[in-house]
Amino acid sequence: MLTPVAPCNASELARSRDPALEALLHLFMLNRGILITPFHSMLLMCPATQSQDIERFLGAFAQFCTELRGSLRCRS
């Protein structure tokens, strides 16, 4: 989840969710060919998943964080 501290239970998770931010992440990744399940924000891996697939996700996630951080700076 996109929180500074990982939630410990379902109640904490429910309070920490940001539907708009989650939707933005899903669309950002989908536009880069990476599917995150919409109902749990999970990545599905299979035996054919290779290290370069994981590196591709991590690179796209880093790009998402960088762009999000930049857009937040522009607002302040």
N, CA, C and O atoms as a CHARMM CRD file, in Angstrom:
* protein
*
  304
    1    1 MET  N      0.83200  -1.17400   0.00000 PROA 1      0.00000
    2    1 MET  CA     0.00000   0.00000   0.00000 PROA 1      0.00000
    3    1 MET  C      0.88300   1.24700   0.00000 PROA 1      0.00000
    4    1 MET  O      2.05900   1.19800   0.36200 PROA 1      0.00000
    5    2 LEU  N      0.31100   2.31500  -0.39700 PROA 2      0.00000
    6    2 LEU  CA     1.05800   3.56300  -0.52000 PROA 2      0.00000
    7    2 LEU  C      0.92100   4.37500   0.76200 PROA 2      0.00000
    8    2 LEU  O      0.25200   5.40800   0.79200 PROA 2      0.00000
    9    3 THR  N      1.56600   3.89100   1.81700 PROA 3      0.00000
   10    3 THR  CA     1.51100   4.54400   3.12100 PROA 3      0.00000
   11    3 THR  C      2.91700   4.62000   3.70100 PROA 3      0.00000
   12    3 THR  O      3.76500   3.79400   3.36300 PROA 3      0.00000
   13    4 PRO  N      3.17800   5.59100   4.56500 PROA 4      0.00000
   14    4 PRO  CA     4.51400   5.68700   5.16300 PROA 4      0.00000
   15    4 PRO  C      4.82000   4.51500   6.10100 PROA 4      0.00000
   16    4 PRO  O      5.97700   4.12300   6.25900 PROA 4      0.00000
   17    5 VAL  N      3.77200   3.96000   6.72200 PROA 5      0.00000
   18    5 VAL  CA     3.94300   2.82000   7.63100 PROA 5      0.00000
   19    5 VAL  C      2.98700   1.72300   7.18200 PROA 5      0.00000
   20    5 VAL  O      1.81300   1.98700   6.92300 PROA 5      0.00000
   21    6 ALA  N      3.48000   0.51000   7.09100 PROA 6      0.00000
   22    6 ALA  CA     2.63200  -0.60100   6.64800 PROA 6      0.00000
   23    6 ALA  C      1.49800  -0.84100   7.64200 PROA 6      0.00000
   24    6 ALA  O      1.73400  -0.87900   8.85000 PROA 6      0.00000
   25    7 PRO  N      0.26900  -1.00300   7.14800 PROA 7      0.00000
   26    7 PRO  CA    -0.84800  -1.28500   8.05200 PROA 7      0.00000
   27    7 PRO  C     -0.68800  -2.66400   8.67800 PROA 7      0.00000
   28    7 PRO  O     -0.16000  -3.58500   8.05500 PROA 7      0.00000
   29    8 CYS  N     -1.15000  -2.79300   9.91800 PROA 8      0.00000
   30    8 CYS  CA    -1.01800  -4.05400  10.65500 PROA 8      0.00000
   31    8 CYS  C     -2.27000  -4.91700  10.58500 PROA 8      0.00000
   32    8 CYS  O     -2.21400  -6.11200  10.87400 PROA 8      0.00000
   33    9 ASN  N     -3.39500  -4.32600  10.20500 PROA 9      0.00000
   34    9 ASN  CA    -4.63500  -5.09700  10.14900 PROA 9      0.00000
   35    9 ASN  C     -5.57500  -4.45400   9.12000 PROA 9      0.00000
   36    9 ASN  O     -5.27100  -3.41200   8.54000 PROA 9      0.00000
   37   10 ALA  N     -6.71400  -5.10400   8.91500 PROA 10     0.00000
   38   10 ALA  CA    -7.64400  -4.64400   7.88900 PROA 10     0.00000
   39   10 ALA  C     -8.21600  -3.25800   8.19600 PROA 10     0.00000
   40   10 ALA  O     -8.45200  -2.47000   7.28100 PROA 10     0.00000
   41   11 SER  N     -8.43900  -2.96000   9.46600 PROA 11     0.00000
   42   11 SER  CA    -8.97800  -1.64700   9.82900 PROA 11     0.00000
   43   11 SER  C     -7.98700  -0.53600   9.47800 PROA 11     0.00000
   44   11 SER  O     -8.37600   0.49300   8.92500 PROA 11     0.00000
   45   12 GLU  N     -6.71400  -0.74500   9.79700 PROA 12     0.00000
   46   12 GLU  CA    -5.69600   0.25100   9.45600 PROA 12     0.00000
   47   12 GLU  C     -5.57400   0.39000   7.94700 PROA 12     0.00000
   48   12 GLU  O     -5.40200   1.49600   7.43300 PROA 12     0.00000
   49   13 LEU  N     -5.66200  -0.70900   7.24900 PROA 13     0.00000
   50   13 LEU  CA    -5.58500  -0.67600   5.79100 PROA 13     0.00000
   51   13 LEU  C     -6.74200   0.13100   5.21700 PROA 13     0.00000
   52   13 LEU  O     -6.53600   0.98300   4.35300 PROA 13     0.00000
   53   14 ALA  N     -7.94500  -0.12900   5.68500 PROA 14     0.00000
   54   14 ALA  CA    -9.11800   0.58400   5.17900 PROA 14     0.00000
   55   14 ALA  C     -8.99800   2.09300   5.40500 PROA 14     0.00000
   56   14 ALA  O     -9.37800   2.88300   4.54100 PROA 14     0.00000
   57   15 ARG  N     -8.47500   2.48900   6.55500 PROA 15     0.00000
   58   15 ARG  CA    -8.33200   3.92300   6.85700 PROA 15     0.00000
   59   15 ARG  C     -7.23100   4.57700   6.03500 PROA 15     0.00000
   60   15 ARG  O     -7.27500   5.78400   5.79700 PROA 15     0.00000
   61   16 SER  N     -6.24400   3.79700   5.59900 PROA 16     0.00000
   62   16 SER  CA    -5.09800   4.39100   4.91700 PROA 16     0.00000
   63   16 SER  C     -5.24600   4.44400   3.39900 PROA 16     0.00000
   64   16 SER  O     -4.42400   5.07100   2.73100 PROA 16     0.00000
   65   17 ARG  N     -6.25300   3.81300   2.84800 PROA 17     0.00000
   66   17 ARG  CA    -6.38800   3.74100   1.39100 PROA 17     0.00000
   67   17 ARG  C     -6.72300   5.09400   0.78200 PROA 17     0.00000
   68   17 ARG  O     -7.47200   5.88500   1.35500 PROA 17     0.00000
   69   18 ASP  N     -6.16100   5.33800  -0.37600 PROA 18     0.00000
   70   18 ASP  CA    -6.43400   6.53600  -1.15600 PROA 18     0.00000
   71   18 ASP  C     -6.86700   6.07000  -2.54400 PROA 18     0.00000
   72   18 ASP  O     -6.02000   5.82000  -3.40200 PROA 18     0.00000
   73   19 PRO  N     -8.17700   5.95000  -2.77600 PROA 19     0.00000
   74   19 PRO  CA    -8.65300   5.39700  -4.05000 PROA 19     0.00000
   75   19 PRO  C     -8.13600   6.14100  -5.27800 PROA 19     0.00000
   76   19 PRO  O     -7.83300   5.51200  -6.29200 PROA 19     0.00000
   77   20 ALA  N     -8.03000   7.45100  -5.20700 PROA 20     0.00000
   78   20 ALA  CA    -7.54300   8.21800  -6.36500 PROA 20     0.00000
   79   20 ALA  C     -6.08000   7.89400  -6.65600 PROA 20     0.00000
   80   20 ALA  O     -5.69800   7.73400  -7.81500 PROA 20     0.00000
   81   21 LEU  N     -5.27000   7.79900  -5.61700 PROA 21     0.00000
   82   21 LEU  CA    -3.85600   7.47600  -5.79700 PROA 21     0.00000
   83   21 LEU  C     -3.68300   6.05400  -6.32200 PROA 21     0.00000
   84   21 LEU  O     -2.84200   5.80600  -7.18600 PROA 21     0.00000
   85   22 GLU  N     -4.47600   5.12500  -5.80000 PROA 22     0.00000
   86   22 GLU  CA    -4.41200   3.74500  -6.27800 PROA 22     0.00000
   87   22 GLU  C     -4.82000   3.66600  -7.74500 PROA 22     0.00000
   88   22 GLU  O     -4.18100   2.95700  -8.52200 PROA 22     0.00000
   89   23 ALA  N     -5.87300   4.38300  -8.13700 PROA 23     0.00000
   90   23 ALA  CA    -6.30500   4.38600  -9.53800 PROA 23     0.00000
   91   23 ALA  C     -5.21400   4.97200 -10.43200 PROA 23     0.00000
   92   23 ALA  O     -4.96100   4.46500 -11.52400 PROA 23     0.00000
   93   24 LEU  N     -4.57400   6.03200  -9.96900 PROA 24     0.00000
   94   24 LEU  CA    -3.48600   6.63900 -10.72500 PROA 24     0.00000
   95   24 LEU  C     -2.34200   5.64100 -10.93600 PROA 24     0.00000
   96   24 LEU  O     -1.80200   5.52600 -12.03600 PROA 24     0.00000
   97   25 LEU  N     -1.98200   4.92700  -9.87600 PROA 25     0.00000
   98   25 LEU  CA    -0.92300   3.91800  -9.99200 PROA 25     0.00000
   99   25 LEU  C     -1.31500   2.83700 -10.99000 PROA 25     0.00000
  100   25 LEU  O     -0.50700   2.45200 -11.83500 PROA 25     0.00000
  101   26 HSD  N     -2.54400   2.34500 -10.90000 PROA 26     0.00000
  102   26 HSD  CA    -2.99400   1.28800 -11.80900 PROA 26     0.00000
  103   26 HSD  C     -2.92600   1.75000 -13.26200 PROA 26     0.00000
  104   26 HSD  O     -2.44300   1.01500 -14.12300 PROA 26     0.00000
  105   27 LEU  N     -3.40700   2.96100 -13.54000 PROA 27     0.00000
  106   27 LEU  CA    -3.37200   3.46400 -14.91300 PROA 27     0.00000
  107   27 LEU  C     -1.95000   3.73000 -15.38500 PROA 27     0.00000
  108   27 LEU  O     -1.61200   3.43700 -16.53200 PROA 27     0.00000
  109   28 PHE  N     -1.12200   4.28000 -14.51700 PROA 28     0.00000
  110   28 PHE  CA     0.27200   4.54200 -14.85500 PROA 28     0.00000
  111   28 PHE  C      0.95900   3.24300 -15.27100 PROA 28     0.00000
  112   28 PHE  O      1.64600   3.18900 -16.29200 PROA 28     0.00000
  113   29 MET  N      0.76300   2.19800 -14.46400 PROA 29     0.00000
  114   29 MET  CA     1.40900   0.91800 -14.75700 PROA 29     0.00000
  115   29 MET  C      0.80000   0.26100 -15.99700 PROA 29     0.00000
  116   29 MET  O      1.52000  -0.29500 -16.82600 PROA 29     0.00000
  117   30 LEU  N     -0.52300   0.32600 -16.11900 PROA 30     0.00000
  118   30 LEU  CA    -1.18700  -0.27400 -17.27000 PROA 30     0.00000
  119   30 LEU  C     -0.70100   0.36200 -18.56800 PROA 30     0.00000
  120   30 LEU  O     -0.53300  -0.33100 -19.57200 PROA 30     0.00000
  121   31 ASN  N     -0.47400   1.67100 -18.55700 PROA 31     0.00000
  122   31 ASN  CA     0.05500   2.35600 -19.73500 PROA 31     0.00000
  123   31 ASN  C      1.47000   1.92100 -20.07200 PROA 31     0.00000
  124   31 ASN  O      1.96800   2.22000 -21.15700 PROA 31     0.00000
  125   32 ARG  N      2.11400   1.23000 -19.16900 PROA 32     0.00000
  126   32 ARG  CA     3.45800   0.70500 -19.39600 PROA 32     0.00000
  127   32 ARG  C      3.44700  -0.81200 -19.54000 PROA 32     0.00000
  128   32 ARG  O      4.49400  -1.45800 -19.49400 PROA 32     0.00000
  129   33 GLY  N      2.24700  -1.37600 -19.71600 PROA 33     0.00000
  130   33 GLY  CA     2.12400  -2.81400 -19.95800 PROA 33     0.00000
  131   33 GLY  C      2.21500  -3.67100 -18.71300 PROA 33     0.00000
  132   33 GLY  O      2.47000  -4.87100 -18.80700 PROA 33     0.00000
  133   34 ILE  N      2.01000  -3.07400 -17.54400 PROA 34     0.00000
  134   34 ILE  CA     2.08900  -3.81600 -16.28100 PROA 34     0.00000
  135   34 ILE  C      0.71000  -3.79400 -15.63500 PROA 34     0.00000
  136   34 ILE  O      0.15800  -2.72800 -15.36300 PROA 34     0.00000
  137   35 LEU  N      0.16100  -4.97600 -15.39100 PROA 35     0.00000
  138   35 LEU  CA    -1.17100  -5.08700 -14.81000 PROA 35     0.00000
  139   35 LEU  C     -1.07600  -5.36800 -13.31700 PROA 35     0.00000
  140   35 LEU  O     -0.41200  -6.31100 -12.88600 PROA 35     0.00000
  141   36 ILE  N     -1.74600  -4.53900 -12.54400 PROA 36     0.00000
  142   36 ILE  CA    -1.88900  -4.75600 -11.10300 PROA 36     0.00000
  143   36 ILE  C     -3.35500  -5.08300 -10.88100 PROA 36     0.00000
  144   36 ILE  O     -4.22700  -4.35500 -11.35700 PROA 36     0.00000
  145   37 THR  N     -3.64300  -6.16200 -10.16800 PROA 37     0.00000
  146   37 THR  CA    -5.04400  -6.52800  -9.97800 PROA 37     0.00000
  147   37 THR  C     -5.79000  -5.37500  -9.31200 PROA 37     0.00000
  148   37 THR  O     -5.32100  -4.82000  -8.31900 PROA 37     0.00000
  149   38 PRO  N     -6.94500  -5.01900  -9.85600 PROA 38     0.00000
  150   38 PRO  CA    -7.65300  -3.83800  -9.35900 PROA 38     0.00000
  151   38 PRO  C     -8.28900  -4.00900  -7.98500 PROA 38     0.00000
  152   38 PRO  O     -8.53800  -3.01300  -7.30600 PROA 38     0.00000
  153   39 PHE  N     -8.55400  -5.21100  -7.56500 PROA 39     0.00000
  154   39 PHE  CA    -9.28200  -5.40500  -6.31600 PROA 39     0.00000
  155   39 PHE  C     -8.38600  -5.57600  -5.10900 PROA 39     0.00000
  156   39 PHE  O     -8.83300  -5.34600  -3.98500 PROA 39     0.00000
  157   40 HSD  N     -7.14000  -5.97000  -5.29800 PROA 40     0.00000
  158   40 HSD  CA    -6.23300  -6.14500  -4.16300 PROA 40     0.00000
  159   40 HSD  C     -4.90600  -5.42300  -4.33000 PROA 40     0.00000
  160   40 HSD  O     -4.06600  -5.45200  -3.43100 PROA 40     0.00000
  161   41 SER  N     -4.71400  -4.78400  -5.46000 PROA 41     0.00000
  162   41 SER  CA    -3.42500  -4.15100  -5.77300 PROA 41     0.00000
  163   41 SER  C     -2.27200  -5.14100  -5.63200 PROA 41     0.00000
  164   41 SER  O     -1.22200  -4.82500  -5.07100 PROA 41     0.00000
  165   42 MET  N     -2.49200  -6.33100  -6.14700 PROA 42     0.00000
  166   42 MET  CA    -1.46100  -7.36400  -6.09000 PROA 42     0.00000
  167   42 MET  C     -0.86300  -7.57100  -7.47600 PROA 42     0.00000
  168   42 MET  O     -1.51000  -7.33300  -8.49600 PROA 42     0.00000
  169   43 LEU  N      0.36300  -8.01200  -7.48500 PROA 43     0.00000
  170   43 LEU  CA     0.99900  -8.42800  -8.72800 PROA 43     0.00000
  171   43 LEU  C      0.93800  -9.94400  -8.77800 PROA 43     0.00000
  172   43 LEU  O      1.29500 -10.62000  -7.81400 PROA 43     0.00000
  173   44 LEU  N      0.49100 -10.46800  -9.88900 PROA 44     0.00000
  174   44 LEU  CA     0.41200 -11.91400 -10.03900 PROA 44     0.00000
  175   44 LEU  C      1.69000 -12.39900 -10.70100 PROA 44     0.00000
  176   44 LEU  O      2.06000 -11.92800 -11.77600 PROA 44     0.00000
  177   45 MET  N      2.35500 -13.33100 -10.06100 PROA 45     0.00000
  178   45 MET  CA     3.59400 -13.89500 -10.58700 PROA 45     0.00000
  179   45 MET  C      3.35300 -15.35900 -10.91900 PROA 45     0.00000
  180   45 MET  O      2.52100 -16.02100 -10.29700 PROA 45     0.00000
  181   46 CYS  N      4.07500 -15.84600 -11.88500 PROA 46     0.00000
  182   46 CYS  CA     3.97300 -17.24700 -12.24900 PROA 46     0.00000
  183   46 CYS  C      5.38300 -17.81800 -12.37100 PROA 46     0.00000
  184   46 CYS  O      6.35700 -17.06800 -12.30400 PROA 46     0.00000
  185   47 PRO  N      5.50300 -19.10800 -12.54600 PROA 47     0.00000
  186   47 PRO  CA     6.84600 -19.69300 -12.67300 PROA 47     0.00000
  187   47 PRO  C      7.66000 -19.11100 -13.82800 PROA 47     0.00000
  188   47 PRO  O      8.88900 -19.17000 -13.80500 PROA 47     0.00000
  189   48 ALA  N      6.99200 -18.55100 -14.83300 PROA 48     0.00000
  190   48 ALA  CA     7.71600 -17.98000 -15.97300 PROA 48     0.00000
  191   48 ALA  C      8.22100 -16.56700 -15.70400 PROA 48     0.00000
  192   48 ALA  O      8.94300 -16.00900 -16.53100 PROA 48     0.00000
  193   49 THR  N      7.85800 -15.97700 -14.56700 PROA 49     0.00000
  194   49 THR  CA     8.32100 -14.63300 -14.22400 PROA 49     0.00000
  195   49 THR  C      9.83800 -14.65600 -14.07000 PROA 49     0.00000
  196   49 THR  O     10.39600 -15.50600 -13.37500 PROA 49     0.00000
  197   50 GLN  N     10.48300 -13.71900 -14.72100 PROA 50     0.00000
  198   50 GLN  CA    11.94600 -13.66100 -14.67600 PROA 50     0.00000
  199   50 GLN  C     12.40300 -12.38400 -13.98600 PROA 50     0.00000
  200   50 GLN  O     11.61900 -11.45700 -13.78400 PROA 50     0.00000
  201   51 SER  N     13.65500 -12.35100 -13.63600 PROA 51     0.00000
  202   51 SER  CA    14.17900 -11.19200 -12.90900 PROA 51     0.00000
  203   51 SER  C     14.01300  -9.90000 -13.70700 PROA 51     0.00000
  204   51 SER  O     13.79400  -8.84400 -13.11300 PROA 51     0.00000
  205   52 GLN  N     14.11200  -9.95600 -15.03100 PROA 52     0.00000
  206   52 GLN  CA    13.93200  -8.72600 -15.81600 PROA 52     0.00000
  207   52 GLN  C     12.48900  -8.22900 -15.75300 PROA 52     0.00000
  208   52 GLN  O     12.25100  -7.02900 -15.89700 PROA 52     0.00000
  209   53 ASP  N     11.51500  -9.12700 -15.54200 PROA 53     0.00000
  210   53 ASP  CA    10.13000  -8.69700 -15.36100 PROA 53     0.00000
  211   53 ASP  C      9.98800  -7.89600 -14.06700 PROA 53     0.00000
  212   53 ASP  O      9.30100  -6.87500 -14.02500 PROA 53     0.00000
  213   54 ILE  N     10.63800  -8.36800 -13.03400 PROA 54     0.00000
  214   54 ILE  CA    10.59200  -7.67800 -11.74300 PROA 54     0.00000
  215   54 ILE  C     11.32100  -6.34100 -11.84000 PROA 54     0.00000
  216   54 ILE  O     10.84900  -5.33500 -11.30900 PROA 54     0.00000
  217   55 GLU  N     12.45900  -6.32800 -12.51100 PROA 55     0.00000
  218   55 GLU  CA    13.20500  -5.08100 -12.70200 PROA 55     0.00000
  219   55 GLU  C     12.37600  -4.06900 -13.49700 PROA 55     0.00000
  220   55 GLU  O     12.42100  -2.87100 -13.21900 PROA 55     0.00000
  221   56 ARG  N     11.62300  -4.55400 -14.48100 PROA 56     0.00000
  222   56 ARG  CA    10.76200  -3.66300 -15.26600 PROA 56     0.00000
  223   56 ARG  C      9.70300  -3.03100 -14.37500 PROA 56     0.00000
  224   56 ARG  O      9.45300  -1.82900 -14.46800 PROA 56     0.00000
  225   57 PHE  N      9.07900  -3.82600 -13.51400 PROA 57     0.00000
  226   57 PHE  CA     8.08600  -3.28500 -12.58900 PROA 57     0.00000
  227   57 PHE  C      8.73000  -2.26900 -11.65300 PROA 57     0.00000
  228   57 PHE  O      8.19700  -1.17500 -11.46500 PROA 57     0.00000
  229   58 LEU  N      9.87000  -2.62100 -11.06600 PROA 58     0.00000
  230   58 LEU  CA    10.52600  -1.72100 -10.12100 PROA 58     0.00000
  231   58 LEU  C     10.92300  -0.41100 -10.78800 PROA 58     0.00000
  232   58 LEU  O     10.82100   0.65300 -10.17600 PROA 58     0.00000
  233   59 GLY  N     11.37100  -0.47900 -12.02700 PROA 59     0.00000
  234   59 GLY  CA    11.72100   0.73900 -12.75500 PROA 59     0.00000
  235   59 GLY  C     10.50100   1.61400 -13.00500 PROA 59     0.00000
  236   59 GLY  O     10.56400   2.83400 -12.85300 PROA 59     0.00000
  237   60 ALA  N      9.39200   0.99100 -13.38900 PROA 60     0.00000
  238   60 ALA  CA     8.16600   1.75200 -13.63200 PROA 60     0.00000
  239   60 ALA  C      7.62900   2.33000 -12.32600 PROA 60     0.00000
  240   60 ALA  O      7.13600   3.45800 -12.30500 PROA 60     0.00000
  241   61 PHE  N      7.72100   1.57100 -11.24300 PROA 61     0.00000
  242   61 PHE  CA     7.24800   2.07900  -9.95200 PROA 61     0.00000
  243   61 PHE  C      8.11300   3.25500  -9.49100 PROA 61     0.00000
  244   61 PHE  O      7.59400   4.23800  -8.96200 PROA 61     0.00000
  245   62 ALA  N      9.41300   3.15600  -9.69000 PROA 62     0.00000
  246   62 ALA  CA    10.30300   4.26800  -9.34600 PROA 62     0.00000
  247   62 ALA  C      9.95400   5.50700 -10.16600 PROA 62     0.00000
  248   62 ALA  O      9.96500   6.62400  -9.64900 PROA 62     0.00000
  249   63 GLN  N      9.64500   5.30500 -11.44200 PROA 63     0.00000
  250   63 GLN  CA     9.24600   6.43200 -12.29900 PROA 63     0.00000
  251   63 GLN  C      7.94300   7.05000 -11.78600 PROA 63     0.00000
  252   63 GLN  O      7.80500   8.27300 -11.76000 PROA 63     0.00000
  253   64 PHE  N      6.99100   6.21000 -11.37900 PROA 64     0.00000
  254   64 PHE  CA     5.72800   6.69300 -10.81800 PROA 64     0.00000
  255   64 PHE  C      6.00500   7.56000  -9.58900 PROA 64     0.00000
  256   64 PHE  O      5.46100   8.65700  -9.46400 PROA 64     0.00000
  257   65 CYS  N      6.84400   7.07200  -8.69200 PROA 65     0.00000
  258   65 CYS  CA     7.15000   7.81400  -7.46800 PROA 65     0.00000
  259   65 CYS  C      7.83000   9.14100  -7.78300 PROA 65     0.00000
  260   65 CYS  O      7.52200  10.16200  -7.16800 PROA 65     0.00000
  261   66 THR  N      8.74900   9.12500  -8.73500 PROA 66     0.00000
  262   66 THR  CA     9.45400  10.34700  -9.11900 PROA 66     0.00000
  263   66 THR  C      8.48600  11.37100  -9.70400 PROA 66     0.00000
  264   66 THR  O      8.53300  12.54900  -9.35000 PROA 66     0.00000
  265   67 GLU  N      7.61300  10.92200 -10.59500 PROA 67     0.00000
  266   67 GLU  CA     6.66200  11.85000 -11.20800 PROA 67     0.00000
  267   67 GLU  C      5.64200  12.35200 -10.19700 PROA 67     0.00000
  268   67 GLU  O      5.25600  13.52000 -10.22800 PROA 67     0.00000
  269   68 LEU  N      5.21100  11.48400  -9.31400 PROA 68     0.00000
  270   68 LEU  CA     4.26100  11.90100  -8.28300 PROA 68     0.00000
  271   68 LEU  C      4.89900  12.92400  -7.35500 PROA 68     0.00000
  272   68 LEU  O      4.28600  13.94000  -7.02400 PROA 68     0.00000
  273   69 ARG  N      6.12700  12.65600  -6.93800 PROA 69     0.00000
  274   69 ARG  CA     6.83900  13.59400  -6.06300 PROA 69     0.00000
  275   69 ARG  C      7.00000  14.94000  -6.76200 PROA 69     0.00000
  276   69 ARG  O      6.83700  15.98500  -6.13300 PROA 69     0.00000
  277   70 GLY  N      7.32000  14.92600  -8.05700 PROA 70     0.00000
  278   70 GLY  CA     7.45900  16.16100  -8.80800 PROA 70     0.00000
  279   70 GLY  C      6.15700  16.93500  -8.90900 PROA 70     0.00000
  280   70 GLY  O      6.15000  18.16300  -8.81100 PROA 70     0.00000
  281   71 SER  N      5.05800  16.22600  -9.10200 PROA 71     0.00000
  282   71 SER  CA     3.76900  16.91600  -9.21500 PROA 71     0.00000
  283   71 SER  C      3.33800  17.49300  -7.86400 PROA 71     0.00000
  284   71 SER  O      2.67000  18.52500  -7.82000 PROA 71     0.00000
  285   72 LEU  N      3.70800  16.84800  -6.78300 PROA 72     0.00000
  286   72 LEU  CA     3.37700  17.37500  -5.46100 PROA 72     0.00000
  287   72 LEU  C      4.18300  18.63400  -5.16600 PROA 72     0.00000
  288   72 LEU  O      3.66700  19.55900  -4.53900 PROA 72     0.00000
  289   73 ARG  N      5.43000  18.68600  -5.60300 PROA 73     0.00000
  290   73 ARG  CA     6.25600  19.87700  -5.42200 PROA 73     0.00000
  291   73 ARG  C      5.67400  21.05600  -6.17900 PROA 73     0.00000
  292   73 ARG  O      5.72000  22.18900  -5.70000 PROA 73     0.00000
  293   74 CYS  N      5.12700  20.79500  -7.35900 PROA 74     0.00000
  294   74 CYS  CA     4.55700  21.87600  -8.17500 PROA 74     0.00000
  295   74 CYS  C      3.35000  22.50400  -7.50200 PROA 74     0.00000
  296   74 CYS  O      3.06000  23.67800  -7.73200 PROA 74     0.00000
  297   75 ARG  N      2.64400  21.75200  -6.67900 PROA 75     0.00000
  298   75 ARG  CA     1.44400  22.27100  -6.01500 PROA 75     0.00000
  299   75 ARG  C      1.77900  23.16700  -4.82000 PROA 75     0.00000
  300   75 ARG  O      0.98800  24.03900  -4.45800 PROA 75     0.00000
  301   76 SER  N      2.93500  22.95800  -4.21400 PROA 76     0.00000
  302   76 SER  CA     3.25300  23.72200  -3.00000 PROA 76     0.00000
  303   76 SER  C      3.99700  25.00400  -3.29300 PROA 76     0.00000
  304   76 SER  O      4.33000  25.74900  -2.37100 PROA 76     0.00000
